[in-house]
């Protein structure tokens, strides 16, 4: 994170060496480097870190609450709903203050996520939630395409860049507009983290432990919406950060729970967005590319590689087949593991286990006498 922050503040036009950054921050109004660093690069860096942390934490909340490692905001209709809520007034030429845009994004995100949960049976089946969320996201994206057809050329360029997730031309006003929502979401997120570990056990086990699974799942969705929607209102839906950051957090400590994964997921999300914004500014300079394009380009292959490597775990050694039956049989006959029947004294199942002088069990007939042999047999024949 420190390396990404230094590169974000120093690289670009004009180039500011690392040893001159403190002087540029002090002389904010007197030099060109100071103005560029303090008024453009610092707020953009802070917005990237905050947006990545919110998206990473929201991705972990959704994955743990729905018990599905593929449950990401892009696949549940949350990001598409938030983008639709912000883009619709722009196309319809409705003048809305900047402070109201997060509310519209929250309404759209809540609509998309709530519709997914209700249509999927309140999240009882993880696979049903994912398939239903994909259908809802496709419907919301179709509505966005209709809006893009209705827009003029200038609005079309703005909507296109916004839908890909861009941090271009962001100022201190955009950063300060996120703090009220963070003050609401962060305490709720801390209180929600222990419940996520219980929801991972399943609805029946969660109910047995005193957690109402449906209400807890809706509360987790509400927290994720409050984290995602304000960020989407400012910089658009930055794709696949909520998918990649939780998997990176689990790789650090696979045996931990949601409480320990949550800060790591937020940190990894901040790193991913901050790193992706560097090539977004410099790769095709002086033209800036959307940061969401770089997060999708780099995040999806890396996330798939993490999923595949997570499945390659050494299998536990299996016990030899029949070992349990051998032990059971030895216990039933009263013999040890290495004991055998004495030679020449093999007993029938009726006699086996009977002491000397005892009658056969079950009152069954005794064995018939052996037929006579030799001369005595010949005399009887005569």
C-alpha positions in Angstrom: 0.0 0.0 0.0 2.8 2.4 0.8 4.5 1.7 -2.6 1.2 2.2 -4.4 0.7 5.5 -2.6 4.1 6.8 -3.4 3.8 5.9 -7.0 0.3 7.6 -7.2 1.6 10.8 -5.7 4.9 11.1 -7.7 4.2 9.6 -11.1 2.5 11.6 -13.8 2.8 15.1 -15.4 4.5 16.8 -13.7 6.8 14.2 -12.2 7.5 14.8 -8.5 10.4 12.9 -7.0 9.8 11.2 -3.7 12.2 13.5 -1.8 10.3 16.5 -3.1 6.9 15.3 -2.0 7.0 16.8 1.5 8.0 20.2 0.1 5.2 20.0 -2.5 2.7 19.2 0.3 3.9 22.2 2.3 3.9 24.6 -0.7 0.4 23.6 -1.8 -0.5 27.0 -3.3 2.8 28.4 -4.5 4.1 25.8 -7.0 2.7 23.8 -9.8 3.8 20.6 -8.2 2.2 21.5 -4.9 -1.1 22.3 -6.6 -1.2 19.1 -8.6 -0.3 16.9 -5.6 -2.6 18.4 -3.1 -5.6 19.3 -5.2 -5.6 16.3 -7.7 -3.4 13.4 -6.6 -4.0 13.3 -2.9 -7.9 13.3 -3.1 -7.8 10.8 -5.9 -5.5 8.5 -3.8 -7.7 8.8 -0.7 -10.8 8.1 -2.8 -9.2 5.0 -4.3 -8.2 3.7 -0.8 -11.7 4.4 0.7 -13.5 2.9 -2.3 -11.4 -0.2 -2.4 -11.8 -0.7 1.4 -15.6 -0.4 1.2 -15.9 -2.7 -1.8 -13.5 -5.3 -0.3 -15.4 -5.3 3.0 -18.8 -5.5 1.3 -17.7 -8.4 -0.9 -16.7 -10.4 2.2 -20.0 -9.6 3.9 -22.0 -10.9 0.9 -19.9 -14.0 0.5 -20.1 -15.0 4.1 -23.8 -14.1 4.5 -24.8 -16.1 1.4 -22.3 -18.9 1.9 -21.0 -18.5 -1.6 -17.4 -17.5 -2.6 -18.8 -16.2 -5.9 -21.3 -13.8 -4.4 -20.0 -10.4 -5.5 -21.9 -7.1 -5.9 -21.7 -7.3 -9.7 -23.5 -10.7 -9.7 -26.2 -9.8 -7.2 -27.6 -6.7 -8.8 -26.3 -4.4 -6.2 -23.7 -2.5 -8.3 -26.0 -2.4 -11.3 -28.9 -1.0 -9.2 -26.7 1.7 -7.8 -25.5 2.7 -11.2 -29.0 2.8 -12.6 -30.1 5.1 -9.7 -27.4 7.6 -10.5 -27.5 7.4 -14.3 -31.3 7.7 -14.8 -31.5 11.4 -13.6 -28.6 12.3 -15.7 -30.1 11.0 -18.9 -33.6 12.3 -18.1 -32.1 15.8 -17.5 -33.3 16.0 -13.9 -31.2 18.4 -11.8 -30.2 16.7 -8.6 -27.8 18.0 -6.0 -24.6 16.1 -5.5 -25.5 15.3 -1.9 -28.7 13.4 -3.1 -26.9 11.1 -5.5 -25.8 8.7 -2.8 -29.4 8.3 -1.7 -30.4 7.4 -5.2 -27.5 4.9 -5.4 -28.6 3.4 -2.1 -32.2 3.1 -3.4 -31.1 1.4 -6.6 -28.7 -1.0 -4.8 -31.3 -1.9 -2.2 -33.8 -2.6 -5.0 -31.4 -4.9 -6.9 -30.1 -6.8 -3.9 -33.5 -7.1 -2.2 -35.1 -8.4 -5.4 -32.3 -11.0 -5.7 -32.8 -12.3 -2.1 -36.6 -12.4 -2.4 -36.6 -14.1 -5.7 -34.0 -16.7 -4.5 -36.1 -17.7 -1.4 -34.3 -15.4 1.1 -30.9 -16.9 0.4 -31.5 -20.5 1.5 -29.7 -21.9 -1.5 -26.3 -20.3 -2.4 -26.5 -21.5 -6.0 -30.1 -20.1 -6.4 -29.0 -16.7 -5.1 -26.1 -16.6 -7.6 -28.3 -17.5 -10.6 -31.1 -15.2 -9.6 -28.6 -12.4 -8.9 -27.1 -12.8 -12.4 -30.6 -12.6 -13.9 -31.4 -9.4 -11.9 -28.1 -7.8 -12.8 -28.7 -8.6 -16.5 -32.2 -6.9 -16.3 -30.7 -3.8 -14.7 -27.9 -3.6 -17.2 -30.5 -3.9 -20.0 -32.3 -0.9 -18.4 -28.9 1.0 -18.4 -28.5 0.2 -22.1 -31.9 1.7 -22.8 -30.9 4.8 -21.0 -27.7 5.0 -23.1 -29.7 4.8 -26.3 -31.8 7.7 -25.1 -28.8 9.9 -24.1 -27.1 12.4 -26.3 -23.5 12.2 -27.3 -22.1 14.2 -24.3 -24.2 12.3 -21.8 -23.3 9.0 -23.5 -19.6 9.6 -22.9 -20.1 10.5 -19.3 -22.3 7.4 -18.7 -19.9 5.1 -20.5 -17.0 6.3 -18.4 -19.0 6.2 -15.2 -20.3 2.7 -15.8 -16.7 1.4 -16.1 -15.7 2.9 -12.8 -13.4 6.0 -13.1 -11.5 8.1 -10.6 -10.8 10.9 -13.1 -11.3 14.5 -12.0 -12.3 13.7 -8.4 -11.8 16.4 -5.8 -11.9 16.9 -2.1 -15.7 17.4 -2.2 -16.1 13.8 -3.4 -13.9 12.5 -0.6 -15.7 14.5 2.1 -19.1 13.4 0.8 -18.3 9.8 1.8 -17.5 10.3 5.5 -21.2 10.5 6.8 -21.9 7.1 5.2 -18.8 5.6 6.6 -19.7 6.8 10.1 -22.9 4.8 9.7 -21.5 1.7 8.0 -18.3 1.0 9.9 -19.9 0.5 13.4 -22.6 -1.7 11.8 -20.0 -3.7 10.1 -18.1 -4.3 13.3 -21.3 -5.5 15.0 -22.2 -7.7 12.0 -18.9 -9.5 11.7 -19.4 -12.1 14.5 -22.9 -13.0 13.1 -21.3 -13.8 9.7 -19.4 -16.7 11.2 -22.6 -18.1 12.5 -24.5 -17.7 9.2 -21.7 -19.7 7.5 -22.8 -22.8 9.4 -26.2 -22.8 7.7 -29.7 -21.7 8.6 -30.6 -24.6 10.8 -27.4 -24.3 12.9 -27.7 -20.6 13.1 -31.3 -20.9 14.3 -30.2 -23.4 16.9 -27.6 -20.9 18.2 -30.2 -18.1 18.5 -29.5 -16.2 15.3 -32.5 -15.5 13.0 -30.9 -16.3 9.7 -33.3 -14.4 7.4 -33.1 -11.2 9.4 -29.4 -11.4 9.8 -29.0 -12.0 6.0 -31.1 -8.9 5.3 -29.1 -6.9 7.8 -25.8 -8.0 6.1 -27.3 -7.0 2.7 -28.2 -3.6 4.1 -24.7 -3.0 5.4 -23.2 -4.0 2.0 -25.6 -1.6 0.3 -24.5 1.3 2.5 -20.9 0.4 1.8 -21.2 0.0 -2.0 -23.8 2.7 -3.0 -22.0 5.9 -1.9 -18.8 4.7 -3.6 -20.7 3.8 -6.7 -22.4 7.2 -6.7 -18.9 8.9 -6.7 -16.7 6.8 -8.9 -19.0 4.2 -10.5 -19.1 0.5 -10.2 -15.4 -0.5 -9.9 -15.6 -4.1 -11.0 -14.5 -7.3 -9.2 -12.8 -5.7 -6.2 -15.4 -7.3 -4.0 -14.6 -10.7 -5.5 -10.8 -10.5 -5.4 -10.1 -8.9 -2.0 -11.9 -11.5 0.2 -10.1 -14.4 -1.5 -6.7 -12.6 -0.9 -7.7 -12.2 2.7 -8.5 -15.9 3.1 -5.2 -16.8 1.7 -3.4 -15.1 4.5 -5.1 -17.1 7.3 -7.4 -19.8 5.9 -8.4 -21.2 9.3 -9.6 -17.8 10.6 -13.2 -16.5 10.6 -15.0 -13.5 9.3 -13.9 -11.3 12.2 -10.2 -11.6 11.2 -10.8 -11.7 7.5 -12.7 -8.4 7.5 -9.8 -5.9 8.1 -7.6 -7.9 5.7 -10.3 -7.8 3.0 -10.7 -4.1 3.4 -6.9 -3.6 3.2 -6.6 -5.7 0.1 -9.5 -3.9 -1.6 -7.7 -0.6 -1.0 -4.5 -1.9 -2.4 -6.2 -3.3 -5.5 -8.0 -0.1 -6.4 -4.9 2.1 -5.7 -2.7 -0.1 -7.8 -5.2 -0.3 -10.7 -5.5 3.5 -10.8 -1.8 3.9 -11.6 -2.0 2.3 -15.1 -5.4 3.9 -15.6 -3.7 7.3 -15.4 -0.4 6.5 -17.1 -0.9 3.6 -19.6 -2.3 5.7 -22.4 -1.3 9.2 -21.2 -2.5 11.9 -21.7 -5.8 9.9 -22.1 -7.0 8.3 -18.9 -8.7 4.9 -18.9 -11.3 3.8 -16.3 -9.8 2.1 -13.2 -12.7 -0.5 -13.3 -11.4 -1.8 -16.6 -8.0 -2.5 -15.0 -9.5 -4.2 -11.9 -11.6 -6.4 -14.1 -8.7 -7.2 -16.5 -6.3 -8.1 -13.7 -8.8 -9.2 -11.0 -10.7 -11.9 -12.7 -7.8 -14.1 -13.8 -6.1 -13.7 -10.4 -9.3 -14.6 -8.6 -9.8 -17.7 -10.7 -6.2 -18.7 -10.0 -6.9 -18.3 -6.2 -10.0 -20.4 -6.4 -8.2 -23.2 -8.3 -5.2 -23.2 -5.9 -7.5 -23.2 -2.9 -9.1 -26.5 -4.1 -5.7 -28.2 -4.4 -5.3 -29.4 -0.8 -3.7 -32.7 0.2 -6.4 -35.3 1.0 -6.4 -36.8 4.4 -5.0 -40.4 4.6 -7.7 -43.0 4.4 -7.8 -45.9 6.8 -7.4 -49.3 5.4 -10.7 -50.9 4.3 -11.8 -53.6 6.7 -9.7 -52.5 9.6 -12.8 -51.5 11.6 -14.5 -54.9 10.8 -11.3 -56.8 11.8 -11.3 -55.0 15.1 -15.0 -55.7 15.6 -14.5 -59.3 14.8 -11.7 -59.7 17.2 -13.7 -58.1 19.9 -16.6 -60.5 19.2 -14.5 -63.6 19.5 -12.6 -62.5 22.5 -9.2 -62.7 20.6 -6.6 -60.1 20.2 -5.4 -58.6 16.9 -2.8 -61.3 16.5 -4.5 -64.2 18.2 -5.7 -67.2 16.1 -7.5 -70.4 16.8 -5.3 -73.1 18.4 -4.2 -75.6 15.7 -6.3 -78.8 15.6 -9.1 -77.3 17.8 -11.2 -75.4 15.3 -14.6 -75.1 16.8 -18.0 -74.7 15.1 -20.0 -71.5 15.5 -22.3 -73.1 18.1 -19.4 -74.4 20.2 -17.2 -71.3 19.8 -17.0 -69.2 22.9 -18.4 -72.0 25.1 -16.4 -73.0 28.2 -15.5 -76.7 29.1 -18.4 -78.8 30.3 -21.1 -76.4 29.0 -23.9 -77.5 26.7 -24.2 -76.0 23.3 -26.0 -72.7 23.2 -29.6 -72.6 22.0 -30.2 -76.2 23.0 -29.2 -77.5 19.6 -28.3 -81.2 19.0 -24.8 -82.3 19.7 -22.5 -83.6 17.0 -23.1 -87.2 15.7 -20.5 -89.8 16.7 -17.9 -90.8 14.2 -18.5 -94.0 12.3 -16.5 -97.0 13.4 -13.4 -97.9 11.3 -11.2 -100.9 10.7 -12.0 -104.5 11.9 -14.9 -103.5 14.1 -16.7 -102.2 11.1 -16.2 -105.5 9.2 -17.6 -107.6 12.2 -20.7 -105.5 12.3 -21.3 -105.9 8.6 -21.2 -109.8 9.1 
